[in-house]
Amino acid sequence: MVEVTRRQGELDEGAILEAFRREELTPHRWSNGPEDAYAAHAHAYHKVLYCVRGSIVFQLADGKQIELAPGDRLDLEAGTTHAAVVGGAGVECIEAARSS
């Protein structure tokens, strides 16, 4: 399963952190510079990720590309192969792992 939830209204980092708390997830923040790239890989956990600054494009094994902008959420089911390329302004994300 891959699910994208687009931001509705203004970006609210407090609401993003509250969403993680409601889901009983422990988030961490990370960032990358412009055009950084991640090779194709998969995780043993369900990834929950919010873009909070900049942009990033996730590329799925089926060729689908998903671009995230500030406030957008991406859920990737465990075992979903994906690669990623950071946008021209860099990116900052908050993400957490769901074990099931």
C-alpha positions as CSV (number, residue, x, y, z in Angstrom):
1,M,0.0,0.0,0.0
2,V,1.1,3.5,-0.9
3,E,-1.0,6.4,0.3
4,V,-0.5,10.1,-0.2
5,T,-2.4,12.7,1.8
6,R,-2.1,16.2,0.4
7,R,-1.9,19.2,2.8
8,Q,-5.2,21.0,3.4
9,G,-4.8,24.6,4.3
10,E,-1.7,26.1,5.9
11,L,1.2,24.0,7.0
12,D,1.0,23.4,10.8
13,E,3.9,21.5,12.2
14,G,2.1,21.2,15.6
15,A,-0.7,19.4,13.9
16,I,1.8,17.0,12.2
17,L,3.4,16.2,15.5
18,E,0.0,15.7,17.1
19,A,-0.9,13.3,14.3
20,F,2.1,11.2,15.2
21,R,1.2,11.3,18.9
22,R,-2.4,10.2,18.1
23,E,-1.0,7.3,16.1
24,E,1.4,6.5,19.0
25,L,4.4,6.9,16.7
26,T,7.8,8.4,17.6
27,P,8.9,10.8,14.9
28,H,12.3,12.0,13.9
29,R,13.3,14.9,11.7
30,W,15.8,14.7,8.8
31,S,16.9,16.8,5.9
32,N,18.9,16.6,2.7
33,G,20.5,19.1,0.3
34,P,19.3,19.9,-3.2
35,E,19.2,17.0,-5.7
36,D,20.4,14.4,-3.1
37,A,19.2,10.9,-4.1
38,Y,18.4,7.6,-2.4
39,A,18.8,4.4,-4.4
40,A,16.0,1.9,-4.6
41,H,15.4,0.2,-1.3
42,A,12.7,-1.1,1.0
43,H,12.1,-1.1,4.8
44,A,10.9,-3.8,7.2
45,Y,8.5,-1.3,8.7
46,H,5.6,0.9,7.5
47,K,7.0,4.4,6.9
48,V,4.9,7.5,7.8
49,L,6.5,10.6,6.4
50,Y,5.5,14.3,6.2
51,C,7.4,16.8,4.1
52,V,7.7,20.1,6.0
53,R,10.1,22.1,3.8
54,G,11.2,21.9,0.2
55,S,10.2,18.9,-1.9
56,I,11.1,15.3,-2.6
57,V,10.0,12.8,-5.3
58,F,9.6,9.2,-4.4
59,Q,9.9,6.7,-7.3
60,L,8.1,3.4,-6.9
61,A,9.0,0.0,-8.5
62,D,6.0,0.2,-10.8
63,G,7.3,3.5,-12.3
64,K,4.9,5.8,-10.4
65,Q,6.4,9.0,-9.1
66,I,5.0,10.9,-6.1
67,E,6.1,14.4,-5.4
68,L,5.7,15.7,-1.9
69,A,5.5,19.4,-1.0
70,P,5.3,20.9,2.5
71,G,2.5,19.4,4.5
72,D,2.0,16.3,2.3
73,R,2.0,12.9,4.0
74,L,3.3,9.6,2.5
75,D,2.5,6.2,3.9
76,L,4.6,3.3,2.6
77,E,3.8,-0.2,3.6
78,A,6.6,-2.4,4.8
79,G,8.5,-4.0,1.9
80,T,7.6,-1.3,-0.6
81,T,10.6,-0.7,-2.9
82,H,11.2,3.0,-3.5
83,A,13.9,5.5,-4.5
84,A,13.8,9.2,-3.9
85,V,15.3,12.4,-5.3
86,V,15.3,15.7,-3.3
87,G,14.1,18.9,-5.0
88,G,16.2,21.9,-6.0
89,A,15.6,23.7,-2.7
90,G,16.5,20.6,-0.5
91,V,14.0,18.9,1.8
92,E,13.1,18.6,5.5
93,C,10.9,15.7,6.6
94,I,9.5,14.3,9.8
95,E,9.0,10.5,9.8
96,A,8.2,7.6,12.0
97,A,8.1,3.8,11.7
98,R,5.0,1.8,12.4
99,S,5.9,-1.8,13.2
100,S,2.7,-3.3,11.9
